[in-house]
Amino acid sequence: MAIEVFQGGSIPRELSSGAMEFLWAKWKTLNATNSMSLQRLTEESAHPLRANSTYMLSAGDDFVYMYVGDAIQAIIRFNPTGRLLSTSESPVARDLLGVYRQAARTLVPSFVRFSSARNTRQIWQGLVLPIRLAPGTVLLVCYTELISHQSEVCEHLFQTSREA
């Protein structure tokens, strides 16, 4: 299992999906205009944002699962809503806790990519988008997709080939 994190001003375009590009652009616009809210971030999209999203509320140095989308629940096979992230036994959750703490502290989004703890052939990628609700309270909108290993290999070959 490995985790890869990109923080800051941009996400790798060759790795992102249409939904991720939509969320990234919308977050940047709402943040720049000081009009950020969960509703504004997720409204007016043709992408299945809610099904692939997890909302995490900061609780001191930890995070509480406030909402877990249907697609995510189907893949992880349970609903962790109401639980603290630190109580998870998954090694991925421990790594993500560091990413979430950084995003909540700096209010800077992150792009993450990691392999599944159960099945190392599954690769996940996602965005962690912070929304400040009040001083010391941050909501993280975590949009996550399961990606195909084969498409990644084909894309890499296409991008790095010298000839068509």
Biotite code that builds the C-alpha atoms (Angstrom):
import biotite.structure as struc

atoms = struc.array([
    struc.Atom([0.000, 0.000, 0.000], chain_id="A", res_id=1, res_name="MET", atom_name="CA", element="C"),
    struc.Atom([1.280, 3.438, -0.931], chain_id="A", res_id=2, res_name="ALA", atom_name="CA", element="C"),
    struc.Atom([-0.082, 6.946, -0.732], chain_id="A", res_id=3, res_name="ILE", atom_name="CA", element="C"),
    struc.Atom([0.813, 9.837, -3.019], chain_id="A", res_id=4, res_name="GLU", atom_name="CA", element="C"),
    struc.Atom([-0.167, 13.416, -2.150], chain_id="A", res_id=5, res_name="VAL", atom_name="CA", element="C"),
    struc.Atom([-0.132, 16.640, -4.177], chain_id="A", res_id=6, res_name="PHE", atom_name="CA", element="C"),
    struc.Atom([-0.961, 19.776, -2.203], chain_id="A", res_id=7, res_name="GLN", atom_name="CA", element="C"),
    struc.Atom([-1.480, 23.313, -3.305], chain_id="A", res_id=8, res_name="GLY", atom_name="CA", element="C"),
    struc.Atom([-2.253, 25.184, -6.452], chain_id="A", res_id=9, res_name="GLY", atom_name="CA", element="C"),
    struc.Atom([-2.976, 22.472, -8.988], chain_id="A", res_id=10, res_name="SER", atom_name="CA", element="C"),
    struc.Atom([-3.746, 18.825, -9.520], chain_id="A", res_id=11, res_name="ILE", atom_name="CA", element="C"),
    struc.Atom([-2.082, 16.573, -12.082], chain_id="A", res_id=12, res_name="PRO", atom_name="CA", element="C"),
    struc.Atom([-4.351, 17.001, -15.106], chain_id="A", res_id=13, res_name="ARG", atom_name="CA", element="C"),
    struc.Atom([-3.414, 13.599, -16.527], chain_id="A", res_id=14, res_name="GLU", atom_name="CA", element="C"),
    struc.Atom([-4.607, 11.953, -13.306], chain_id="A", res_id=15, res_name="LEU", atom_name="CA", element="C"),
    struc.Atom([-7.836, 13.846, -12.738], chain_id="A", res_id=16, res_name="SER", atom_name="CA", element="C"),
    struc.Atom([-11.361, 13.077, -13.894], chain_id="A", res_id=17, res_name="SER", atom_name="CA", element="C"),
    struc.Atom([-14.056, 15.475, -15.064], chain_id="A", res_id=18, res_name="GLY", atom_name="CA", element="C"),
    struc.Atom([-15.667, 15.451, -11.615], chain_id="A", res_id=19, res_name="ALA", atom_name="CA", element="C"),
    struc.Atom([-12.362, 16.282, -9.945], chain_id="A", res_id=20, res_name="MET", atom_name="CA", element="C"),
    struc.Atom([-11.619, 19.114, -12.350], chain_id="A", res_id=21, res_name="GLU", atom_name="CA", element="C"),
    struc.Atom([-15.133, 20.491, -11.738], chain_id="A", res_id=22, res_name="PHE", atom_name="CA", element="C"),
    struc.Atom([-14.699, 20.382, -7.938], chain_id="A", res_id=23, res_name="LEU", atom_name="CA", element="C"),
    struc.Atom([-11.177, 21.819, -8.071], chain_id="A", res_id=24, res_name="TRP", atom_name="CA", element="C"),
    struc.Atom([-12.193, 24.765, -10.264], chain_id="A", res_id=25, res_name="ALA", atom_name="CA", element="C"),
    struc.Atom([-15.335, 25.440, -8.242], chain_id="A", res_id=26, res_name="LYS", atom_name="CA", element="C"),
    struc.Atom([-13.453, 25.298, -4.910], chain_id="A", res_id=27, res_name="TRP", atom_name="CA", element="C"),
    struc.Atom([-10.843, 27.767, -6.206], chain_id="A", res_id=28, res_name="LYS", atom_name="CA", element="C"),
    struc.Atom([-13.540, 30.169, -7.449], chain_id="A", res_id=29, res_name="THR", atom_name="CA", element="C"),
    struc.Atom([-15.625, 30.019, -4.254], chain_id="A", res_id=30, res_name="LEU", atom_name="CA", element="C"),
    struc.Atom([-12.536, 30.370, -2.089], chain_id="A", res_id=31, res_name="ASN", atom_name="CA", element="C"),
    struc.Atom([-11.309, 33.400, -4.052], chain_id="A", res_id=32, res_name="ALA", atom_name="CA", element="C"),
    struc.Atom([-14.700, 35.126, -3.725], chain_id="A", res_id=33, res_name="THR", atom_name="CA", element="C"),
    struc.Atom([-15.161, 34.217, -0.020], chain_id="A", res_id=34, res_name="ASN", atom_name="CA", element="C"),
    struc.Atom([-18.475, 32.512, -0.807], chain_id="A", res_id=35, res_name="SER", atom_name="CA", element="C"),
    struc.Atom([-17.547, 28.945, 0.153], chain_id="A", res_id=36, res_name="MET", atom_name="CA", element="C"),
    struc.Atom([-20.213, 26.564, 1.417], chain_id="A", res_id=37, res_name="SER", atom_name="CA", element="C"),
    struc.Atom([-20.884, 22.855, 1.023], chain_id="A", res_id=38, res_name="LEU", atom_name="CA", element="C"),
    struc.Atom([-24.053, 23.557, -0.939], chain_id="A", res_id=39, res_name="GLN", atom_name="CA", element="C"),
    struc.Atom([-22.356, 25.939, -3.368], chain_id="A", res_id=40, res_name="ARG", atom_name="CA", element="C"),
    struc.Atom([-19.427, 23.584, -3.857], chain_id="A", res_id=41, res_name="LEU", atom_name="CA", element="C"),
    struc.Atom([-21.565, 20.568, -4.754], chain_id="A", res_id=42, res_name="THR", atom_name="CA", element="C"),
    struc.Atom([-24.519, 22.123, -6.579], chain_id="A", res_id=43, res_name="GLU", atom_name="CA", element="C"),
    struc.Atom([-25.016, 22.377, -10.350], chain_id="A", res_id=44, res_name="GLU", atom_name="CA", element="C"),
    struc.Atom([-22.978, 19.351, -11.343], chain_id="A", res_id=45, res_name="SER", atom_name="CA", element="C"),
    struc.Atom([-23.800, 16.502, -13.716], chain_id="A", res_id=46, res_name="ALA", atom_name="CA", element="C"),
    struc.Atom([-21.181, 14.346, -11.958], chain_id="A", res_id=47, res_name="HIS", atom_name="CA", element="C"),
    struc.Atom([-22.120, 11.825, -9.203], chain_id="A", res_id=48, res_name="PRO", atom_name="CA", element="C"),
    struc.Atom([-20.494, 13.940, -6.493], chain_id="A", res_id=49, res_name="LEU", atom_name="CA", element="C"),
    struc.Atom([-22.618, 12.876, -3.542], chain_id="A", res_id=50, res_name="ARG", atom_name="CA", element="C"),
    struc.Atom([-22.264, 9.121, -4.132], chain_id="A", res_id=51, res_name="ALA", atom_name="CA", element="C"),
    struc.Atom([-18.458, 9.390, -4.251], chain_id="A", res_id=52, res_name="ASN", atom_name="CA", element="C"),
    struc.Atom([-18.058, 11.880, -1.398], chain_id="A", res_id=53, res_name="SER", atom_name="CA", element="C"),
    struc.Atom([-17.230, 11.691, 2.270], chain_id="A", res_id=54, res_name="THR", atom_name="CA", element="C"),
    struc.Atom([-17.719, 14.671, 4.561], chain_id="A", res_id=55, res_name="TYR", atom_name="CA", element="C"),
    struc.Atom([-15.405, 14.849, 7.568], chain_id="A", res_id=56, res_name="MET", atom_name="CA", element="C"),
    struc.Atom([-15.811, 17.348, 10.414], chain_id="A", res_id=57, res_name="LEU", atom_name="CA", element="C"),
    struc.Atom([-12.768, 18.339, 12.449], chain_id="A", res_id=58, res_name="SER", atom_name="CA", element="C"),
    struc.Atom([-12.905, 17.246, 16.090], chain_id="A", res_id=59, res_name="ALA", atom_name="CA", element="C"),
    struc.Atom([-9.743, 18.510, 17.749], chain_id="A", res_id=60, res_name="GLY", atom_name="CA", element="C"),
    struc.Atom([-6.871, 16.622, 16.100], chain_id="A", res_id=61, res_name="ASP", atom_name="CA", element="C"),
    struc.Atom([-9.238, 13.996, 14.661], chain_id="A", res_id=62, res_name="ASP", atom_name="CA", element="C"),
    struc.Atom([-12.140, 13.883, 12.204], chain_id="A", res_id=63, res_name="PHE", atom_name="CA", element="C"),
    struc.Atom([-15.683, 12.540, 12.431], chain_id="A", res_id=64, res_name="VAL", atom_name="CA", element="C"),
    struc.Atom([-17.362, 10.926, 9.434], chain_id="A", res_id=65, res_name="TYR", atom_name="CA", element="C"),
    struc.Atom([-20.459, 13.086, 8.888], chain_id="A", res_id=66, res_name="MET", atom_name="CA", element="C"),
    struc.Atom([-21.548, 11.551, 5.579], chain_id="A", res_id=67, res_name="TYR", atom_name="CA", element="C"),
    struc.Atom([-20.317, 8.665, 3.428], chain_id="A", res_id=68, res_name="VAL", atom_name="CA", element="C"),
    struc.Atom([-21.713, 8.326, -0.103], chain_id="A", res_id=69, res_name="GLY", atom_name="CA", element="C"),
    struc.Atom([-23.394, 5.181, -1.381], chain_id="A", res_id=70, res_name="ASP", atom_name="CA", element="C"),
    struc.Atom([-20.632, 4.305, -3.861], chain_id="A", res_id=71, res_name="ALA", atom_name="CA", element="C"),
    struc.Atom([-17.982, 4.548, -1.138], chain_id="A", res_id=72, res_name="ILE", atom_name="CA", element="C"),
    struc.Atom([-20.079, 2.480, 1.305], chain_id="A", res_id=73, res_name="GLN", atom_name="CA", element="C"),
    struc.Atom([-20.600, -0.227, -1.307], chain_id="A", res_id=74, res_name="ALA", atom_name="CA", element="C"),
    struc.Atom([-16.865, -0.562, -1.876], chain_id="A", res_id=75, res_name="ILE", atom_name="CA", element="C"),
    struc.Atom([-15.736, -0.440, 1.772], chain_id="A", res_id=76, res_name="ILE", atom_name="CA", element="C"),
    struc.Atom([-18.744, -2.579, 2.805], chain_id="A", res_id=77, res_name="ARG", atom_name="CA", element="C"),
    struc.Atom([-19.836, -0.547, 5.836], chain_id="A", res_id=78, res_name="PHE", atom_name="CA", element="C"),
    struc.Atom([-21.017, 2.904, 6.862], chain_id="A", res_id=79, res_name="ASN", atom_name="CA", element="C"),
    struc.Atom([-18.599, 4.690, 9.228], chain_id="A", res_id=80, res_name="PRO", atom_name="CA", element="C"),
    struc.Atom([-20.873, 7.731, 9.719], chain_id="A", res_id=81, res_name="THR", atom_name="CA", element="C"),
    struc.Atom([-20.515, 9.068, 13.252], chain_id="A", res_id=82, res_name="GLY", atom_name="CA", element="C"),
    struc.Atom([-17.165, 7.369, 13.900], chain_id="A", res_id=83, res_name="ARG", atom_name="CA", element="C"),
    struc.Atom([-13.809, 9.012, 14.475], chain_id="A", res_id=84, res_name="LEU", atom_name="CA", element="C"),
    struc.Atom([-11.241, 8.466, 11.745], chain_id="A", res_id=85, res_name="LEU", atom_name="CA", element="C"),
    struc.Atom([-8.600, 7.545, 14.352], chain_id="A", res_id=86, res_name="SER", atom_name="CA", element="C"),
    struc.Atom([-10.647, 4.486, 15.399], chain_id="A", res_id=87, res_name="THR", atom_name="CA", element="C"),
    struc.Atom([-10.256, 2.916, 11.960], chain_id="A", res_id=88, res_name="SER", atom_name="CA", element="C"),
    struc.Atom([-7.931, -0.077, 11.777], chain_id="A", res_id=89, res_name="GLU", atom_name="CA", element="C"),
    struc.Atom([-7.104, 0.574, 8.128], chain_id="A", res_id=90, res_name="SER", atom_name="CA", element="C"),
    struc.Atom([-3.488, 1.585, 7.415], chain_id="A", res_id=91, res_name="PRO", atom_name="CA", element="C"),
    struc.Atom([-4.830, 3.888, 4.678], chain_id="A", res_id=92, res_name="VAL", atom_name="CA", element="C"),
    struc.Atom([-6.924, 5.748, 7.261], chain_id="A", res_id=93, res_name="ALA", atom_name="CA", element="C"),
    struc.Atom([-3.828, 6.437, 9.371], chain_id="A", res_id=94, res_name="ARG", atom_name="CA", element="C"),
    struc.Atom([-2.039, 7.894, 6.336], chain_id="A", res_id=95, res_name="ASP", atom_name="CA", element="C"),
    struc.Atom([-5.090, 9.924, 5.321], chain_id="A", res_id=96, res_name="LEU", atom_name="CA", element="C"),
    struc.Atom([-5.365, 11.334, 8.845], chain_id="A", res_id=97, res_name="LEU", atom_name="CA", element="C"),
    struc.Atom([-2.086, 13.183, 8.241], chain_id="A", res_id=98, res_name="GLY", atom_name="CA", element="C"),
    struc.Atom([-3.337, 14.517, 4.900], chain_id="A", res_id=99, res_name="VAL", atom_name="CA", element="C"),
    struc.Atom([-6.624, 15.644, 6.490], chain_id="A", res_id=100, res_name="TYR", atom_name="CA", element="C"),
    struc.Atom([-4.835, 17.380, 9.363], chain_id="A", res_id=101, res_name="ARG", atom_name="CA", element="C"),
    struc.Atom([-2.643, 19.274, 6.884], chain_id="A", res_id=102, res_name="GLN", atom_name="CA", element="C"),
    struc.Atom([-5.652, 20.326, 4.772], chain_id="A", res_id=103, res_name="ALA", atom_name="CA", element="C"),
    struc.Atom([-7.598, 21.482, 7.847], chain_id="A", res_id=104, res_name="ALA", atom_name="CA", element="C"),
    struc.Atom([-4.625, 23.393, 9.271], chain_id="A", res_id=105, res_name="ARG", atom_name="CA", element="C"),
    struc.Atom([-3.596, 25.154, 6.039], chain_id="A", res_id=106, res_name="THR", atom_name="CA", element="C"),
    struc.Atom([-7.017, 25.285, 4.317], chain_id="A", res_id=107, res_name="LEU", atom_name="CA", element="C"),
    struc.Atom([-5.253, 24.125, 1.141], chain_id="A", res_id=108, res_name="VAL", atom_name="CA", element="C"),
    struc.Atom([-6.768, 21.311, -0.960], chain_id="A", res_id=109, res_name="PRO", atom_name="CA", element="C"),
    struc.Atom([-4.934, 18.063, -1.655], chain_id="A", res_id=110, res_name="SER", atom_name="CA", element="C"),
    struc.Atom([-5.026, 15.455, -4.393], chain_id="A", res_id=111, res_name="PHE", atom_name="CA", element="C"),
    struc.Atom([-4.407, 11.961, -3.021], chain_id="A", res_id=112, res_name="VAL", atom_name="CA", element="C"),
    struc.Atom([-3.791, 8.649, -4.688], chain_id="A", res_id=113, res_name="ARG", atom_name="CA", element="C"),
    struc.Atom([-3.467, 5.355, -2.849], chain_id="A", res_id=114, res_name="PHE", atom_name="CA", element="C"),
    struc.Atom([-3.885, 1.617, -3.155], chain_id="A", res_id=115, res_name="SER", atom_name="CA", element="C"),
    struc.Atom([-6.535, -0.244, -1.208], chain_id="A", res_id=116, res_name="SER", atom_name="CA", element="C"),
    struc.Atom([-5.598, -1.865, 2.100], chain_id="A", res_id=117, res_name="ALA", atom_name="CA", element="C"),
    struc.Atom([-7.557, -5.016, 1.163], chain_id="A", res_id=118, res_name="ARG", atom_name="CA", element="C"),
    struc.Atom([-6.735, -5.265, -2.520], chain_id="A", res_id=119, res_name="ASN", atom_name="CA", element="C"),
    struc.Atom([-3.474, -3.684, -3.666], chain_id="A", res_id=120, res_name="THR", atom_name="CA", element="C"),
    struc.Atom([-4.631, -3.889, -7.289], chain_id="A", res_id=121, res_name="ARG", atom_name="CA", element="C"),
    struc.Atom([-7.308, -1.295, -6.553], chain_id="A", res_id=122, res_name="GLN", atom_name="CA", element="C"),
    struc.Atom([-6.154, 2.290, -6.898], chain_id="A", res_id=123, res_name="ILE", atom_name="CA", element="C"),
    struc.Atom([-8.127, 5.186, -5.458], chain_id="A", res_id=124, res_name="TRP", atom_name="CA", element="C"),
    struc.Atom([-7.710, 8.852, -6.167], chain_id="A", res_id=125, res_name="GLN", atom_name="CA", element="C"),
    struc.Atom([-9.439, 11.786, -4.633], chain_id="A", res_id=126, res_name="GLY", atom_name="CA", element="C"),
    struc.Atom([-9.590, 15.397, -3.602], chain_id="A", res_id=127, res_name="LEU", atom_name="CA", element="C"),
    struc.Atom([-9.602, 16.754, -0.075], chain_id="A", res_id=128, res_name="VAL", atom_name="CA", element="C"),
    struc.Atom([-11.283, 20.162, -0.128], chain_id="A", res_id=129, res_name="LEU", atom_name="CA", element="C"),
    struc.Atom([-11.391, 22.137, 3.163], chain_id="A", res_id=130, res_name="PRO", atom_name="CA", element="C"),
    struc.Atom([-14.250, 24.450, 4.085], chain_id="A", res_id=131, res_name="ILE", atom_name="CA", element="C"),
    struc.Atom([-13.845, 26.613, 7.201], chain_id="A", res_id=132, res_name="ARG", atom_name="CA", element="C"),
    struc.Atom([-17.131, 26.644, 9.101], chain_id="A", res_id=133, res_name="LEU", atom_name="CA", element="C"),
    struc.Atom([-15.971, 28.623, 12.142], chain_id="A", res_id=134, res_name="ALA", atom_name="CA", element="C"),
    struc.Atom([-12.666, 29.354, 13.873], chain_id="A", res_id=135, res_name="PRO", atom_name="CA", element="C"),
    struc.Atom([-11.172, 25.946, 14.700], chain_id="A", res_id=136, res_name="GLY", atom_name="CA", element="C"),
    struc.Atom([-13.877, 24.011, 12.810], chain_id="A", res_id=137, res_name="THR", atom_name="CA", element="C"),
    struc.Atom([-13.277, 22.703, 9.307], chain_id="A", res_id=138, res_name="VAL", atom_name="CA", element="C"),
    struc.Atom([-15.406, 20.495, 7.083], chain_id="A", res_id=139, res_name="LEU", atom_name="CA", element="C"),
    struc.Atom([-13.455, 18.370, 4.618], chain_id="A", res_id=140, res_name="LEU", atom_name="CA", element="C"),
    struc.Atom([-15.185, 17.375, 1.398], chain_id="A", res_id=141, res_name="VAL", atom_name="CA", element="C"),
    struc.Atom([-13.361, 14.241, 0.268], chain_id="A", res_id=142, res_name="CYS", atom_name="CA", element="C"),
    struc.Atom([-14.281, 13.180, -3.249], chain_id="A", res_id=143, res_name="TYR", atom_name="CA", element="C"),
    struc.Atom([-12.912, 9.713, -4.082], chain_id="A", res_id=144, res_name="THR", atom_name="CA", element="C"),
    struc.Atom([-12.973, 7.487, -7.170], chain_id="A", res_id=145, res_name="GLU", atom_name="CA", element="C"),
    struc.Atom([-11.802, 3.955, -7.801], chain_id="A", res_id=146, res_name="LEU", atom_name="CA", element="C"),
    struc.Atom([-9.684, 4.027, -10.954], chain_id="A", res_id=147, res_name="ILE", atom_name="CA", element="C"),
    struc.Atom([-8.687, 1.321, -13.372], chain_id="A", res_id=148, res_name="SER", atom_name="CA", element="C"),
    struc.Atom([-5.091, 0.138, -13.210], chain_id="A", res_id=149, res_name="HIS", atom_name="CA", element="C"),
    struc.Atom([-5.190, -0.786, -16.898], chain_id="A", res_id=150, res_name="GLN", atom_name="CA", element="C"),
    struc.Atom([-6.256, 2.667, -18.047], chain_id="A", res_id=151, res_name="SER", atom_name="CA", element="C"),
    struc.Atom([-3.412, 4.187, -16.038], chain_id="A", res_id=152, res_name="GLU", atom_name="CA", element="C"),
    struc.Atom([-0.870, 1.928, -17.771], chain_id="A", res_id=153, res_name="VAL", atom_name="CA", element="C"),
    struc.Atom([-2.299, 2.746, -21.215], chain_id="A", res_id=154, res_name="CYS", atom_name="CA", element="C"),
    struc.Atom([-2.322, 6.471, -20.449], chain_id="A", res_id=155, res_name="GLU", atom_name="CA", element="C"),
    struc.Atom([1.303, 6.351, -19.287], chain_id="A", res_id=156, res_name="HIS", atom_name="CA", element="C"),
    struc.Atom([2.352, 4.500, -22.455], chain_id="A", res_id=157, res_name="LEU", atom_name="CA", element="C"),
    struc.Atom([0.470, 6.978, -24.617], chain_id="A", res_id=158, res_name="PHE", atom_name="CA", element="C"),
    struc.Atom([1.947, 10.026, -22.878], chain_id="A", res_id=159, res_name="GLN", atom_name="CA", element="C"),
    struc.Atom([5.541, 8.760, -22.894], chain_id="A", res_id=160, res_name="THR", atom_name="CA", element="C"),
    struc.Atom([5.680, 7.151, -26.353], chain_id="A", res_id=161, res_name="SER", atom_name="CA", element="C"),
    struc.Atom([8.057, 8.718, -28.879], chain_id="A", res_id=162, res_name="ARG", atom_name="CA", element="C"),
    struc.Atom([5.876, 7.663, -31.808], chain_id="A", res_id=163, res_name="GLU", atom_name="CA", element="C"),
    struc.Atom([2.134, 7.570, -32.318], chain_id="A", res_id=164, res_name="ALA", atom_name="CA", element="C"),
])
